[in-house]
Amino acid sequence: MVLVYSDDKKLALELLNKASELGKELHKRVIAVTIGHEEYSTEYLECGADLVIVAETSQHQFKAEEYTSILENIMKEHRNEIILIGSNKNGKELAARLAAKLDAGCVMDCTKVYVQDQKLTTERIVYSGNAIAVEQFTSLPQIVTIPSKVFDPLPKNPHHKGEIVKKKIDGEPFPSKILNVQETKSEGVNVEDAQIIVSCGRGFKKKEDIRLVNELADILKGRTVGCSRPIAADLKWLSEDHWIGLSGHKVKPKLYVACGISGQIQHIAGMRDSGVIVAINKDPEALIFKSADYGIVGDLYEILPKLTNAIKGKIS
Ligand SMILES: Cc1cc2nc3c(=O)[nH]c(=O)nc-3n(C[C@H](O)[C@H](O)[C@H](O)COP(=O)(O)OP(=O)(O)OC[C@H]3O[C@@H](n4cnc5c(N)ncnc54)[C@H](O)[C@@H]3O)c2cc1C
């Protein structure tokens, strides 16, 4: 069996695509687990699951100890050989704990998962994006975590047959409890789902100048502004919602415009899957041009207003 779990529904749907592919190749059923969210079940079936297990629990807030215990319970009953877990903060904690409980191998943040020489093989970016580690499992079960946007969900197929099973699982009482959850402040920006992103980097001299990026994003009807790490983490000109890269958000828009961004591998790791990449940089040797489909060499303070005006004339 191939089991899929993520507390993020979209990510679970993406993983179901890979699970279905592995399931077909290895002749195994695909199980999707949702903890407490029965409303996800039909979509999971339509997007590739052969069986959806709805774990009914009184534990509605994510808590690693309890959720590990629930998955361990399901694992032991169904003898899953491959477990794909969404690689967000909760998923990584869960995967590590589950691996320890099951004495299983676990590879985090994989960008490729396939079968080679009859062994499950994974690839992941290491050394800040400077190398790719290719690893194979030598024992069962095999736990793999996969970040968002690595795979697309399968198109919904209402005719895909499968079953939904409810399971009441209340783990043993654990020695800690959640007293309070405080959400981080967000500007409501969702770069991960944006189709057009205009991004800014250290090429901007001051915070107010980011309006040039806003204006281009507005005219492109993308309205989504991204940035490199220094803009969010060091200068704090934009919130972390905008931060793109290895340690920021991974994005896959149709169009990515990088303005005043040098193109270090850690930034590229977050946007390399974009459809068309346009780079504006005054340094003709800037690394960003190696990843760009179109490059404009010049001063962004001259180019951005001209570009925005030129596009305005074409669009409106
Ligand atoms: C473990 C680790 C994780 C990291 N994670 C991330 C991450 O997730 N995301 C990320 O972005 N970075 C990340 N970094 C940092 C990364 O290595 C770079 O330092 C960072 O991406 C550089 O940001 P930048 O391109 O905006 O700035 P710089 O490298 O300073 O580049 C500025 C660019 O602007 C150009 N420029 C200057 N003035 C103008 C002008 N007037 N017109 C046009 N061009 C101009 C320059 O030629 C230069 O190429 C990480 C680093 C490490 C070690």
The ligand as an SDF file (V2000), in Angstrom:
LIG
                    3D

 53 58  0  0  0  0  0  0  0  0999 V2000
   20.8540   28.3430    3.9060 C   0  0  0  0  0  0  0  0  0  0  0  0
   20.5100   29.5430    3.0710 C   0  0  0  0  0  0  0  0  0  0  0  0
   19.1900   29.7000    2.6730 C   0  0  0  0  0  0  0  0  0  0  0  0
   18.8460   30.8010    1.8740 C   0  0  0  0  0  0  0  0  0  0  0  0
   17.5510   30.9140    1.4710 N   0  0  0  0  0  0  0  0  0  0  0  0
   17.2330   31.9060    0.6290 C   0  0  0  0  0  0  0  0  0  0  0  0
   15.9080   32.0040    0.1120 C   0  0  0  0  0  0  0  0  0  0  0  0
   15.0050   31.2230    0.4490 O   0  0  0  0  0  0  0  0  0  0  0  0
   15.6450   33.0190   -0.7640 N   0  0  0  0  0  0  0  0  0  0  0  0
   16.5890   33.9280   -1.1600 C   0  0  0  0  0  0  0  0  0  0  0  0
   16.2740   34.8150   -1.9850 O   0  0  0  0  0  0  0  0  0  0  0  0
   17.8310   33.8660   -0.6690 N   0  0  0  0  0  0  0  0  0  0  0  0
   18.1780   32.8910    0.2140 C   0  0  0  0  0  0  0  0  0  0  0  0
   19.4350   32.8480    0.7200 N   0  0  0  0  0  0  0  0  0  0  0  0
   20.3350   33.9870    0.4480 C   0  0  0  0  0  0  0  0  0  0  0  0
   20.9880   33.9000   -0.9180 C   0  0  0  0  0  0  0  0  0  0  0  0
   22.1660   33.1560   -0.8370 O   0  0  0  0  0  0  0  0  0  0  0  0
   21.3450   35.3160   -1.4260 C   0  0  0  0  0  0  0  0  0  0  0  0
   22.1360   35.9620   -0.4690 O   0  0  0  0  0  0  0  0  0  0  0  0
   20.1310   36.1830   -1.7190 C   0  0  0  0  0  0  0  0  0  0  0  0
   19.2160   35.4910   -2.5580 O   0  0  0  0  0  0  0  0  0  0  0  0
   20.5830   37.4610   -2.4150 C   0  0  0  0  0  0  0  0  0  0  0  0
   19.4970   38.3160   -2.5560 O   0  0  0  0  0  0  0  0  0  0  0  0
   19.4640   39.4010   -3.7290 P   0  0  0  0  0  0  0  0  0  0  0  0
   19.6560   38.7210   -5.0380 O   0  0  0  0  0  0  0  0  0  0  0  0
   18.2540   40.2140   -3.5290 O   0  0  0  0  0  0  0  0  0  0  0  0
   20.7140   40.3370   -3.3590 O   0  0  0  0  0  0  0  0  0  0  0  0
   22.1570   40.4550   -4.0140 P   0  0  0  0  0  0  0  0  0  0  0  0
   22.8210   39.1500   -4.1200 O   0  0  0  0  0  0  0  0  0  0  0  0
   22.8420   41.5460   -3.2590 O   0  0  0  0  0  0  0  0  0  0  0  0
   21.8710   40.9370   -5.5120 O   0  0  0  0  0  0  0  0  0  0  0  0
   21.3940   42.1990   -5.8640 C   0  0  0  0  0  0  0  0  0  0  0  0
   21.4040   42.2760   -7.3760 C   0  0  0  0  0  0  0  0  0  0  0  0
   20.8230   43.4830   -7.7900 O   0  0  0  0  0  0  0  0  0  0  0  0
   21.5530   43.9630   -8.9020 C   0  0  0  0  0  0  0  0  0  0  0  0
   21.3590   45.4190   -8.9460 N   0  0  0  0  0  0  0  0  0  0  0  0
   21.8460   46.3480   -8.0660 C   0  0  0  0  0  0  0  0  0  0  0  0
   21.3910   47.5670   -8.4000 N   0  0  0  0  0  0  0  0  0  0  0  0
   20.6370   47.4230   -9.5070 C   0  0  0  0  0  0  0  0  0  0  0  0
   19.8940   48.3110  -10.3190 C   0  0  0  0  0  0  0  0  0  0  0  0
   19.8310   49.6190  -10.0490 N   0  0  0  0  0  0  0  0  0  0  0  0
   19.2440   47.8120  -11.3940 N   0  0  0  0  0  0  0  0  0  0  0  0
   19.2860   46.4890  -11.6850 C   0  0  0  0  0  0  0  0  0  0  0  0
   19.9620   45.5940  -10.9430 N   0  0  0  0  0  0  0  0  0  0  0  0
   20.6150   46.0420   -9.8510 C   0  0  0  0  0  0  0  0  0  0  0  0
   22.9850   43.5560   -8.6600 C   0  0  0  0  0  0  0  0  0  0  0  0
   23.7020   43.4750   -9.8840 O   0  0  0  0  0  0  0  0  0  0  0  0
   22.8090   42.2090   -7.9980 C   0  0  0  0  0  0  0  0  0  0  0  0
   22.8550   41.1650   -8.9650 O   0  0  0  0  0  0  0  0  0  0  0  0
   19.8260   31.7600    1.5140 C   0  0  0  0  0  0  0  0  0  0  0  0
   21.1360   31.5830    1.9310 C   0  0  0  0  0  0  0  0  0  0  0  0
   21.4890   30.4970    2.6890 C   0  0  0  0  0  0  0  0  0  0  0  0
   22.9210   30.3250    3.1010 C   0  0  0  0  0  0  0  0  0  0  0  0
  1  2  1  0
  2  3  1  0
  2 52  2  0
  3  4  2  0
  4  5  1  0
  4 50  1  0
  5  6  2  0
  6  7  1  0
  6 13  1  0
  7  8  2  0
  7  9  1  0
  9 10  1  0
 10 11  2  0
 10 12  1  0
 12 13  2  0
 13 14  1  0
 14 15  1  0
 14 50  1  0
 15 16  1  0
 16 17  1  0
 16 18  1  0
 18 19  1  0
 18 20  1  0
 20 21  1  0
 20 22  1  0
 22 23  1  0
 23 24  1  0
 24 25  2  0
 24 26  1  0
 24 27  1  0
 27 28  1  0
 28 29  2  0
 28 30  1  0
 28 31  1  0
 31 32  1  0
 32 33  1  0
 33 34  1  0
 33 48  1  0
 34 35  1  0
 35 36  1  0
 35 46  1  0
 36 37  1  0
 36 45  1  0
 37 38  2  0
 38 39  1  0
 39 40  1  0
 39 45  2  0
 40 41  1  0
 40 42  2  0
 42 43  1  0
 43 44  2  0
 44 45  1  0
 46 47  1  0
 46 48  1  0
 48 49  1  0
 50 51  2  0
 51 52  1  0
 52 53  1  0
M  END
$$$$
